[in-house]
Amino acid sequence: MLYNEHKEWVDQAVSYIERHLREDIRLEDVAEQAAVSMYHFHRVFQPIVGMSVTEYIRQRRLTHAGGELIRTDKRVLDIALEYRFGTQEAFTRAFKKMFGMPPKQYRDYYSNFIRDKEELEMTTTLPHGWIRGGSHPHEYEMGVNNEVVHQGQTSGRIHAGKEAYAEGFGTMMQMFKADRYLGKRIRFSAFVKTEDVQESAGLWMRVDGPDNEMLQFDNMLDRPITGSRDWKLHSVVLDVPEGSAAIAFGVLLVGPGTVWADGIRLEEVDSKIPTTHMMVDQSAEEVELPEGPVNLELN
């Protein structure tokens, strides 16, 4: 379908951008990766990613620069030039706008919290509004991560060691009332990165009826993320039928490995966007639900 074709163009462009963040990137070269005109490429990139290609490049460079600030002793000017900012002043303005503080203050503040990579990777504090779930949740570390990020300062991370049951799964998720989305089509999307995933990882979303019956569901079983993969945008699209009671969504890991999710969005989309609905026998527990999704920034 047309949307899937557009998604492939965006994936190719994102991959090209990631490989050239420390180089000058011409928008013409990015569009060329998708073999379409620059005008047409701009029209499809923003609706899928949620920002313009120029803004995406800027945020990815600033995110990498933030990591350099707290994990190296490089001068601020050297980092600014490395990520293609013409002056330290321009870099400082852009950095402060994104992170809320200038580069030097950011380095001083966050360096106090970082001992080594191992400590960062073991962060297990769940983001506010998110809960732990799955068939074997005790086998999975879940929480906010500051070491591997795509946009900003944090990502969500799920990790399971080699001893994890291969057919079990863990998920970092949330559930909310469906009232706001009745009769609409919604898309849950996020940039996802994996490392040594032996079984599968991905996003999932479910729409339940008033008696906990499952009305819509997709867990990317037909397009699983396996092995070690760099950041890529993935999405799940479902309809919310009239009479729906609840919507649940989250990040999923089956068996050993690590998955990170960042840039999470949940939004209404046009009916031209195809759904990814697949029927699987599964039910939801009866719980008191919030009015809508919360803390998609994983703070």
C-alpha positions as CSV (number, residue, x, y, z in Angstrom):
1,M,0.0,0.0,0.0
2,L,1.0,3.6,-0.4
3,Y,1.7,4.2,3.3
4,N,4.0,1.2,3.5
5,E,5.9,2.5,0.5
6,H,6.3,5.9,2.1
7,K,7.4,4.2,5.3
8,E,10.2,2.4,3.4
9,W,11.3,5.8,2.0
10,V,11.5,7.2,5.5
11,D,13.4,4.2,6.8
12,Q,16.0,4.6,4.1
13,A,16.4,8.3,4.8
14,V,16.7,7.8,8.6
15,S,19.4,5.2,8.0
16,Y,21.3,7.6,5.7
17,I,21.0,10.4,8.3
18,E,22.3,8.2,11.1
19,R,25.4,7.3,9.1
20,H,26.2,11.0,8.3
21,L,25.4,12.9,11.4
22,R,29.0,14.2,11.7
23,E,29.0,15.2,8.0
24,D,27.2,17.9,6.1
25,I,23.9,16.5,5.0
26,R,22.1,18.0,2.0
27,L,18.4,17.5,2.0
28,E,18.7,16.6,-1.7
29,D,20.9,13.7,-0.7
30,V,18.4,12.5,1.9
31,A,15.5,12.6,-0.6
32,E,17.7,10.8,-3.1
33,Q,17.9,7.8,-0.8
34,A,14.2,7.3,-1.4
35,A,14.4,8.0,-5.1
36,V,11.7,10.7,-4.9
37,S,11.6,14.4,-5.4
38,M,12.6,16.6,-2.4
39,Y,9.1,18.2,-2.4
40,H,7.4,14.8,-2.2
41,F,9.8,13.5,0.4
42,H,9.1,16.4,2.7
43,R,5.4,15.8,2.4
44,V,5.7,12.2,3.6
45,F,8.5,12.5,6.2
46,Q,6.8,14.8,8.7
47,P,3.4,12.9,9.0
48,I,5.3,9.7,9.6
49,V,8.1,10.9,11.9
50,G,6.3,13.8,13.6
51,M,8.7,16.5,12.6
52,S,10.5,17.9,9.5
53,V,13.6,16.2,8.2
54,T,15.6,19.3,9.2
55,E,14.3,19.2,12.8
56,Y,15.0,15.4,12.9
57,I,18.6,15.9,11.9
58,R,19.0,18.7,14.4
59,Q,17.6,16.7,17.3
60,R,19.7,13.6,16.4
61,R,22.9,15.7,16.4
62,L,22.0,17.4,19.7
63,T,21.2,14.0,21.3
64,H,24.6,12.6,20.2
65,A,26.3,15.8,21.4
66,G,24.6,15.5,24.8
67,G,26.1,12.1,25.1
68,E,29.6,13.4,24.2
69,L,29.3,16.1,26.8
70,I,28.8,13.7,29.7
71,R,30.9,10.8,28.6
72,T,34.0,12.6,27.2
73,D,36.3,15.5,28.1
74,K,36.0,17.1,24.7
75,R,35.7,20.8,24.6
76,V,32.2,22.2,23.9
77,L,33.5,23.9,20.8
78,D,35.0,20.7,19.4
79,I,31.7,18.9,20.0
80,A,29.8,21.7,18.3
81,L,31.9,21.6,15.2
82,E,31.9,17.8,15.1
83,Y,28.1,17.9,14.9
84,R,28.1,20.6,12.2
85,F,27.2,23.7,14.2
86,G,29.0,26.7,12.7
87,T,29.8,28.3,16.0
88,Q,29.7,27.5,19.7
89,E,27.1,30.2,20.2
90,A,24.8,28.6,17.7
91,F,25.3,25.2,19.3
92,T,24.6,26.6,22.8
93,R,21.3,28.2,21.7
94,A,20.1,25.1,20.0
95,F,21.2,22.9,22.9
96,K,19.6,25.0,25.5
97,K,16.3,25.1,23.6
98,M,16.2,21.3,23.5
99,F,17.6,20.4,26.9
100,G,16.7,23.4,29.0
101,M,20.2,24.3,30.0
102,P,23.5,25.3,28.2
103,P,26.1,22.6,27.4
104,K,28.5,23.3,30.2
105,Q,25.8,23.2,32.9
106,Y,24.4,20.0,31.3
107,R,27.8,18.4,31.5
108,D,28.4,19.4,35.1
109,Y,24.9,18.3,36.2
110,Y,24.6,14.9,34.6
111,S,28.2,13.9,35.0
112,N,27.5,13.8,38.8
113,F,25.0,11.0,38.2
114,I,27.1,8.9,35.8
115,R,29.6,6.4,37.2
116,D,30.1,4.0,34.4
117,K,28.2,2.4,31.5
118,E,27.2,-0.7,33.5
119,E,25.5,1.4,36.1
120,L,23.5,3.2,33.5
121,E,22.5,0.1,31.7
122,M,21.1,-1.4,34.9
123,T,18.7,1.5,35.6
124,T,15.4,-0.1,36.6
125,T,13.1,2.7,37.6
126,L,9.9,2.6,35.6
127,P,8.8,5.9,34.0
128,H,5.8,7.5,35.7
129,G,2.5,6.1,34.3
130,W,4.1,2.9,33.0
131,I,3.7,-0.5,34.5
132,R,5.5,-3.9,34.3
133,G,3.7,-6.8,32.6
134,G,4.1,-10.0,30.7
135,S,4.1,-13.7,31.3
136,H,7.5,-13.7,33.2
137,P,8.0,-10.1,34.2
138,H,10.4,-11.0,37.0
139,E,12.9,-12.2,34.4
140,Y,13.1,-8.7,32.8
141,E,14.8,-5.5,33.8
142,M,12.6,-2.5,32.8
143,G,13.0,1.2,33.2
144,V,14.3,4.5,32.1
145,N,17.7,4.5,30.4
146,N,20.1,7.4,29.9
147,E,22.9,5.5,28.0
148,V,21.1,4.7,24.8
149,V,18.7,7.4,23.5
150,H,17.3,8.5,20.2
151,Q,15.8,11.9,21.1
152,G,16.5,13.9,24.2
153,Q,17.8,12.4,27.5
154,T,16.0,9.1,28.2
155,S,14.6,6.0,26.5
156,G,12.7,3.0,27.8
157,R,14.7,-0.2,28.2
158,I,13.8,-3.8,28.7
159,H,16.5,-6.4,29.2
160,A,16.6,-10.1,29.8
161,G,19.6,-12.3,30.4
162,K,20.4,-15.6,28.7
163,E,18.6,-17.5,31.4
164,A,15.2,-15.9,30.5
165,Y,12.5,-18.4,29.4
166,A,12.6,-18.3,25.5
167,E,8.8,-18.5,25.2
168,G,8.1,-16.0,28.0
169,F,7.8,-12.2,27.5
170,G,8.1,-9.0,29.4
171,T,6.4,-5.6,28.5
172,M,6.6,-2.0,29.8
173,M,3.1,-0.8,29.2
174,Q,0.1,1.4,30.1
175,M,-3.6,1.2,29.7
176,F,-6.3,3.9,29.5
177,K,-10.0,4.5,28.8
178,A,-10.9,4.4,25.1
179,D,-13.6,7.2,25.3
180,R,-11.5,9.9,23.7
181,Y,-10.7,7.7,20.6
182,L,-14.1,6.0,19.9
183,G,-14.7,5.5,16.2
184,K,-11.2,6.7,15.4
185,R,-8.1,5.0,13.9
186,I,-5.0,5.4,16.1
187,R,-1.3,4.8,15.6
188,F,1.2,3.9,18.3
189,S,4.8,4.5,17.0
190,A,8.3,4.7,18.4
191,F,11.9,4.5,17.4
192,V,13.2,1.1,18.5
193,K,16.7,-0.3,18.9
194,T,17.7,-3.9,19.8
195,E,20.7,-5.8,20.9
196,D,21.1,-9.6,20.8
197,V,17.4,-10.2,20.7
198,Q,17.1,-14.0,20.3
199,E,13.4,-14.4,19.9
200,S,11.6,-11.1,19.1
201,A,10.9,-7.6,20.2
202,G,8.5,-4.9,19.1
203,L,5.5,-2.7,19.9
204,W,2.0,-3.9,20.7
205,M,-1.4,-2.4,21.2
206,R,-4.8,-3.8,22.1
207,V,-8.4,-2.4,22.1
208,D,-10.8,-4.1,24.6
209,G,-14.6,-4.1,24.9
210,P,-16.7,-3.5,28.0
211,D,-16.5,-7.2,29.0
212,N,-12.7,-7.4,28.5
213,E,-13.2,-9.0,25.1
214,M,-10.4,-8.2,22.7
215,L,-11.6,-6.2,19.7
216,Q,-8.3,-5.2,18.0
217,F,-4.8,-6.4,18.6
218,D,-1.3,-6.3,17.1
219,N,2.0,-7.3,18.7
220,M,4.2,-7.3,15.5
221,L,4.3,-11.1,15.5
222,D,4.2,-11.0,11.7
223,R,7.1,-8.5,11.6
224,P,9.3,-9.2,14.7
225,I,12.5,-7.3,15.4
226,T,15.3,-9.7,16.1
227,G,19.1,-9.7,16.6
228,S,20.9,-6.3,16.9
229,R,19.2,-3.5,15.0
230,D,19.9,0.3,15.0
231,W,17.2,2.8,15.7
232,K,14.2,2.4,13.3
233,L,10.7,3.8,13.4
234,H,8.0,1.1,14.0
235,S,4.3,1.5,14.3
236,V,1.0,-0.3,15.2
237,V,-2.3,1.0,13.8
238,L,-5.7,-0.1,15.1
239,D,-9.3,1.0,14.8
240,V,-11.2,1.8,18.0
241,P,-14.7,0.6,17.5
242,E,-17.7,2.4,19.0
243,G,-18.3,0.7,22.4
244,S,-14.7,0.1,23.1
245,A,-13.7,0.4,26.8
246,A,-9.9,0.4,27.0
247,I,-6.7,0.7,25.1
248,A,-3.4,-0.9,26.1
249,F,0.0,-0.4,24.5
250,G,3.6,-1.0,25.2
251,V,7.1,-2.2,24.3
252,L,7.6,-6.0,24.2
253,L,10.6,-8.4,24.6
254,V,10.3,-12.1,24.1
255,G,13.2,-14.1,25.6
256,P,16.8,-12.9,26.0
257,G,18.2,-9.6,24.7
258,T,17.7,-5.9,25.1
259,V,15.2,-3.4,23.5
260,W,15.1,0.3,23.7
261,A,12.2,2.6,22.7
262,D,12.2,6.4,22.3
263,G,10.2,9.1,20.5
264,I,7.0,7.4,21.5
265,R,3.8,8.8,20.0
266,L,0.1,7.9,20.1
267,E,-2.1,9.8,17.7
268,E,-5.2,9.7,15.6
269,V,-4.5,9.0,11.9
270,D,-6.4,9.2,8.6
271,S,-8.4,6.2,7.4
272,K,-5.9,6.0,4.4
273,I,-3.3,4.7,6.9
274,P,-3.8,0.8,6.8
275,T,-4.4,-1.0,10.1
276,T,-2.1,-3.7,11.4
277,H,-4.9,-5.5,13.2
278,M,-4.3,-9.2,13.9
279,M,-6.6,-11.5,16.0
280,V,-5.0,-13.3,18.9
281,D,-6.8,-14.8,21.9
282,Q,-6.0,-12.5,24.8
283,S,-7.9,-10.6,27.5
284,A,-7.4,-7.7,29.7
285,E,-7.6,-7.4,33.5
286,E,-10.3,-5.2,35.0
287,V,-8.5,-2.2,36.5
288,E,-9.2,1.5,37.2
289,L,-7.9,3.3,34.1
290,P,-6.7,6.9,33.5
291,E,-8.5,9.1,31.0
292,G,-5.7,9.0,28.4
293,P,-2.0,8.0,27.8
294,V,0.6,9.6,30.0
295,N,4.3,10.3,30.0
296,L,5.1,9.4,26.5
297,E,8.4,11.1,27.0
298,L,9.4,8.5,29.5
299,N,10.5,11.1,32.1
